[in-house]
Amino acid sequence: MLTLNSLTDSPTQFNAITGLNQREFMILLYHFAPLAEEYYRHHDLKGETRKSVRYDERSDNSLPGSANKLLFMLSYIKENPNQAYHGAVFGMSQGKVSLWVRQLSTLLEEALRRMGKLPQRSADQLYYVLNKCLTTALLMDVAERRIGRSADYQVQKEHYSRKKGTHTLKNLVITTLTQEVLYLGETFEGRVHDKKMYDQAALKFPEQDQSLWADLGFLGVEAEHAAVILPEKKPKGKELTNYQKELNGLIASIRVTVEHAIAGIKRVKIIRNQIRLHGWQVRDRMMAIACGLHNIRCQRWAA
């Protein structure tokens, strides 16, 4: 059975399995542990309210202690394993893995929120954050991730992305030049166009000098109180001038930061590979958690 004690002697292995170093894990555990302890005092593994408050875990608990619960959840997100395999690693049945994942993912998301590492999810929240910070350059793109092909033909059509050639979910992402994810839009089906996602987000920006850098998928986008910077589009039947090519190269060299940020989000395989979980809410939650974990690592790189 994989436990925290079996990993503490190998920092490299610890990072590979959890996606965090030991210091980052302990900081996250500081916020996660009280949430988990409080939840399981009042709820059982099925999520039902206990008839009496429990202060001590049972000796036969399949995941004893908050540290092992956090290790279980982080390793699941990092590796995106088959649940039967993950159960074998932690000495439990596939059914219990499913129950633990559903509950612990909610607690992990809340722990990241309390740490201030989750990206904003609404236009009003983003406006408030931007009004408080000195960030002048914002980088915008769409993060796309694979899902399984539905048996329903209409659902297939809605999730099919022509750009990726497979069935996907998409989220609008806005980052800073340090790769921190400031904003994560709602989850859309793969066929929804990038600009439509931006329009539905109805983002607002403070009255200060800010620039919003994006690609040609956002052609036609306008932002109040922010300068939208897009590359030059090649005219039909013509070529770009040398100046336009140089300008596009400069824009691309700045915009590459958001591509690196999305790559950082996809460091966890539950986002990089096809997600095995079903349900709109849990899939959206996993994307938010992946962004929060990426923001924790960003703090390490900036130090």
MOBELZI-V514558 format. One record per run of one state. SS is the DSSP state (a for helix, b for strand, c for the rest). FROM is the first residue (numbers start at 0). LEN is the number of residues. Records with the same first field share a line. If there is no record, write none. Layout:
SS: FROM-LEN  FROM-LEN
//
This chain:
c: 0-10  18-3  43-5  49-16  79-3  90-3  115-4  120-2  132-4  146-6  161-4  175-5  184-3  189-4  201-9  213-2  218-8  229-12  265-3  272-7  302-1
a: 10-8  21-21  65-14  82-8  93-22  122-10  152-7  193-8  215-3  241-24  268-4  279-23
b: 42-1  48-1  119-1  136-10  159-2  165-10  180-4  187-2  210-3  226-3
//
